[in-house]
Amino acid sequence: MPLADIPSLLARIAELEQHNQQLRHQLDDQAIPSEGAATLASERYQFLFNAMDEGFCIIEFLDGPHGPLSDYLHVEANPAYAAHAGIPNVVGQKLRDMVGDEAQAWLDRYGHVLRTGESIRFEQELVATGRYLDVTAFRVEPASRRQVAVLFQDITPRKRAEAALRQLNETLEERVQAALAANRILANVVDGAAALIQVLDFNFRWLAINGSGADVFEQVIGVRPRIGASFSESLRHRPELRDGILAHWRRAFAGETFSEIIGYYVARCANDNPYDDDKYAPYYSYVREHVFDGREFGPAAGEAISCG
């Protein structure tokens, strides 16, 4: 049976009273003595009381050493009480004797119900047994009886699941933040690296390029890379480079992993080039023959160049 709310509990009690009233009429019609009618009514109530899945009790407030209405006594409790609360044989026991320091929290809750007549529903941990309870409480009339009826259910498994989920979310959030921080550090390292580091999509458009690499590319090619711009279009005015470089990218797009040196005489077009001197001719010759397989992407050392 799911946890009942106050209206359903009151409806159940009203139904029981109605059945009892009908039983009394039937007994009167059959001339059954009133004692017999009362016994049947009591048995019917007791059956319902014992069959409830929820824990149920009636508490009666007492005056004590802590002041008026400072404790309460369990005057009734069904068998499910112990199953849900984890405390057996509560009938006749006082709250302060049962739960010690946490008693005041429960007294405040139920005392408000007793004083105002307002029914309440709340969730609270019974620290004495480590159980979380979903509780519904209402005043037993008349108020002069100083009694409150309490219906409750153990929701500890749900609370533990919620706590585990919160912990998991917090752990995942910590991991995400740590990963983002690591990525930011890596991004800063990559962006500051002297090498040209870039990422292209299959349409040869830039997805990423580091800052120093963009500077080098602009110096060499004469075009400033922009995210989303076409890498292949930026090489259109350098046909001697374009086809070879794009061929290497196509190999990478096909899933091939390789390492290859791609070079060209870029420094010869830079302003104040310290290497544009005949004494470096042997170097350029060696690079041309042994690194670039005889390919020449610019004029030989010392020759006039056109960097327009």
Summary of the structure (lengths in Angstrom):
residues: 308
radius of gyration: 43.2
end to end distance: 87.2
largest distance: 134.7
contacts: 779
relative contact order: 0.06
helix: 51%
strand: 18%
